[in-house]
Amino acid sequence: MSFENKLLQMKGMLKKKPVKKQTDKAAERPLNEDKWNGIGLELVENKFGFVFRKKIIYPFDTKHGSVILNELELVLKAWENTDFDHPFKLSKQDPLVFFDTETTGLSGTGAYIFLIGLLVKRNDHFEMMQYIMPDPSHEAAFLYETGLWKTDDPIIFSYNGKSFDWPQLTSRWTMHRQILPKLPVPRQIDLFHGTKRIWKNELARMKLSTIEEEKLGFTRQGDVPGYLIPAIYLDAVKSGFPDGLAKVLYHNELDILSLVSLYVVSSNLLMEDLESETSGAYTNIGKWYADLKQFDQSAAYLEHVTAERGASSALARYLLAIQKKRAGQYEEAVQLFKEAAPHLRGSIEVEAWIHTAKLYEHQLRDLEQAIIMAGFAKQASEHTHVRQSLVMDIVKRQSRLEEKKRKKNPKNEED
């Protein structure tokens, strides 16, 4: 029997007889409370049932990896002083919540969230609250106790939470929508997507543990593998012995602390750190700012990379050339395209030569060079997979340029 069916069985959903609603009678106090207390959990009761809760206090000078937690304050202040926009730009007044869940499965009606961890900044410390559902019959109590319904316009930090954790939470909340307060629609900062934007093609994997080791200066010791977490919870509920859950709580705690560190490191790279990363990462940041139409900030990063020579700066040169072309700095754009193209591969090399040919033809009025650049584009297209329509466009461009040249120099034809 699957984990999902076992959980459904515990809740009574697999019985033939109709099951009374949870609110028809008071929820029963969980058994083996003393054993759950032994791993640092406190049993609390609300109007919907019982929840296990753990509270952890972190002084401001707590260090996680290479980051001191209260560097968050410095980062938020730095964002307030910037004159450009970015999704990571926040203020010290924003209600920030660092959020992570553990579940019994990835999807389906039998997939429950059984642990929710929340970290917030208080006046003189950071505070983490972890909530564990004693069993599925206490789900409404578990969700209610998190207090996520209380905060107005919260900003939720997660790692892949926008795609998984929060939709999962919303789905479970909907199951109790008739009795639970309405869950707000928060602004979300999914650090997984930010990580991909900064370190695309720079990291082999985007798992949080990989980011911790390679970018946050932190290596997990004795961490429980994620695939074992559903089984550990199920065993704790069935047997009443929650010892394994202590490692799950610790796993969740590390995930959430890493969110703070990752936001601090990412924000520094997005604002002022131009020393600690690779040219590839800074190129990615420059592209991100360009996509956000923050062109001055984009150019600052791309120009930093193009101070180097060689293949490592080719993409930055190409992206910077696009901006120079848009700004009407045509000669600079041509130079950058020509420097970049020989080091690029695939369709982007073809595009670089095409851009150069267009600039020579229309802006710099140099047909000879335009023909040469179109020829380079044709050669590049023959050594890579590009759409056939692009190849046809290059051929048409070559023919048109040759025709313009003949019309411009008719005497050469007679000779």
Phi, psi and omega in degrees: 000136182290162176302320182298316181292326177295320178292320176297323179296319179298323182282346180094008186282348180262000178287152181287323182284146177300141181263133178293149178297150182302329184279355181290333180214161181294139178293142182283143179294132181300145176283165175057035181304320182298325179291321178291325174299329183294344176253022174090011181263142178245133178274125177237152182241139170231187187292350180254349181150214185239151180216142170268140186221144175228133181244132179233131179253133178240121173300158182302329184271012177298134182251133175235108188067229181268003187246133170274132190305322184281004167298342174305319179299317180294321180295315180297321177295319179296319178298321180297333183269359179277154179250020176232163183257152176197148179302335180276355184284116181227177176235168181292342181274348182291139178282094185271135177227119176267125201226136174206151181232163167234141187230167177270358180179174186274332183195174178099163183293337180271003180269114181254148161277126179244348178220130174234126177246136182227131176239130177228160178262126175259184183298322185228015179191171168260147183229126175249134174241128176242129182243132178239134178281121181300321173191168186301339179291346180253021186298316181298319178296318180299311181294318182297319186294336180297335180072012180296341179280348186276327190282129176277129177049055179289156172249113187262121173264138178205177172236103188069019181285333180294327181268334186237294190300311184290317174301322177296317178297315180300320179296314180292324179297321181298329179298338182239026188298337182283342181240337181271150172298158181293136178277127181292159174264105188273164164281133184242137172244101181269106185290344174297316180291322176296321178298318178296321180294322184278317190246022176302132182069004178255337180238141180290325181226153180251018175296147182300322179297326177291317178299319179302313184289319188268337185235339185251358178067037184220131177238128181286139177241124177068026181285145179282133177298141184301326184290344179272346188300314178301319181294322179296316179295313181302317179295320180297319180291318184287319186269334185085002179251106189263019186306318180296334181293338178301321178289327177293318176300318180293319176303313179296320179299314180296320177305315186286318177299324179293334175297318179296312181298319182293321177296319180296311181297315181297317181296319177300318178295327182280350183242310194216343184276105179243026185237326194269352186247173180281163177296328178296318179294317180292328175296316178300320179294318177301319178294320179300314179295324177296318178298331178274001181065027173261074194289326178296316179293321177300313182298324181300318180287317182294320178293327175299318181287321184286357171294339176273162177247160174101188188295330185295338181254007187296314181295321178298320178297318179298312181295322178292323178299321177302317181291320178297320178298316180297326182276000179083013178266073194292318182294319177296321179298315179300315181299317180293318177299316182292326177287327184280316192306315182297340182259356179270161180226148177084203186295333182293329175295316179300315180298322180298316179293324178296315177304317182295318178298318179297316180297316178296322183287310192264324184261316184266352175055047180235091185295323180301312180291324178299319179295318179297315182293322176296325176295320176297321178297319179295316178299316181296323181293337181280348183246014178209167180269110175231159181297144184298326180297326178292320178298317179296322178297321179295316180298316178297320179298315179300316181296318181294320179295319178296321179294318178297323179294318180297318180292327181285327182234068184295333181295326180297326180292320181293324179293000000 
